[in-house]
Amino acid sequence: MHSVVVTGVSTGIGWGILKVLIGRGYRVFGSVRKTQDAERLSKEFGELFIPLIFDITDEAGVHTAAQIIRQQL
């Protein structure tokens, strides 16, 4: 299975990219800033969506997300 990381998937272009990739069978690690967005997108896209809750400007959060991705891969 192919996997990708997409930042900012809660709305807009990021959400559109998430939708297309999930539709093509990719597992998508997607960043959101709010737990509510992670829950909403998990319900919408199912098990191929792996939410990562962090702000891209938070260096520690980025490193934590990278560790989660490593564990999953």
Summary of the structure (lengths in Angstrom):
residues: 73
radius of gyration: 11.2
end to end distance: 10.1
largest distance: 31.4
contacts: 201
relative contact order: 0.20
helix: 55%
strand: 21%
